[in-house]
């Protein structure tokens, strides 16, 4: 009996050892089929309102591949799912996780200065505006506003307190968020030191006088420029991590054959 037990124990131990040493089966293949490729390209073309170039098609397919890779990685670390919508969110979560674990990249002054100058070149004009306002609850609000607009920049005799700062600097976009698109457009169209036309808004009528115009100050944009440089460097590092994760899988994109033979530029 002892011998039998010993042989049984040895048999079980050998079985456990063989199971441990046997190659594990895992699904490390990713196949992006043709209908999914076609749907993605058609959706991107609809979003852009134009046909995609071959390079744009490859970029669209690469995004599909990376979404699948990141969804698989999310499953590997226990946050995945088979639901396609949640899979897409899991992929974004993995990308965000990569970004969150990265250390702060080094940023030198030359990079920040170059990015600042790029922002300055694209930044909208700043205008310092005097604000005259007539509340809509006045019985003669429209007439009073028209009279202010005819004042040609001179001081008004009677006016309601403006609901926005008088004499402040604005961009057209910032002003539009406060007084509405049409009123902001009218304010910026007025000549320097001349009154705008009376501009209706929800709460009343505005008449603006542009006092000064200037380009964006680099000092105002340096913080934004620094953040942009950091974000770009982190994004580049995240893409390197995604590329490294991509190498864990055998990727097939049969539907990309018409775009890039042998899926060149996608693997």
Residue, then its C-alpha position, 0 to 999 in steps of 0.5 A: x500500500x505504501x508503495x502504491x501510494x508512493x507511485x500515485x504521488x510520483x504520478x501526480x507530481x509528474x503530471x503537475x510538472x508536465x502541466x507547468x512546463x507545457x507551453x501555455x495556449x494564449x490568444x496573441x493574434x489580432x485580426x482586423x477584418x475587412x468590414x471593420x476596416x471599411x466601416x472605420x474608413x467610411x466613418x473617418x471620411x464622413x467626419x472629414x467630409x472628404x476622401x482619405x489619402x492613402x496615408x490617412x487610411x493607414x493612420x485610420x487602420x493603425x488607430x484600429x490596431x492600437x485600439x485592439x492592442x490596448x484593449x488586449x493589454x487592458x484585459x491582460x491587467x484585469x480591466x478589459x471586457x468583450x463589449x466593443x464600446x467598453x473595449x474602446x474605453x478600456x483602450x483609452x484607459x490604458x493609454x491614459x494609464x501609460x501617460x499617468x505612469x510616465x515621469x515628468x519629461x525634461x523641458x528646455x527653454x529653447x523648446x518652450x520658447x519655440x512653442x511660445x512663438x508658435x502660439x503667438x503666431x496663431x493667437x487672436x488679436x487682443x482688444x481693450x474695450x470700453x463697454x456701454x450697456x443698456x438694460x433690456x427692461x428699459x422701455x426705451x432701451x433700443x432707442x437709448x442704445x442707438x443714441x449711444x452708438x451715435x455718440x462717436x466714442x464720446x462719454x454717454x450721459x446716461x447708462x446702466x452698469x455694464x455686466x462685464x468689466x469696462x476697459x478690459x482686454x478681450x479676444x473675440x472668442x472670450x467675449x463671444x462666450x460672455x455676450x454672444x457671437x454676434x455682439x462680439x463680432x460687432x465689437x471687434x469690427x468697430x474702428x479704434x476709438x469709435x463706437x460700435x453699432x448697438x448690439x443686442x444680447x439676452x440681457x440688453x444692448x451693448x455699445x463697445x468702443x475699441x480703445x487699443x489693439x495688440x497681438x498676444x504677449x508671449x509672457x501670457x502664453x508661456x505657461x500654455x506653451x510649457x504645458x504643450x511641450x510636456x504633453x507632446x513629449x508624453x504623447x510621443x512616449x505613450x506611442x512608444x509604449x503602445x508600439x512595444x505592446x503591439x509587438x506582443x501580438x501577431x497582427x493581421x489586417x486583411x482589409x488593409x491590403x488595398x491600402x498598404x500591401x502586407x499591412x506595411x506601416x501598420x504592424 
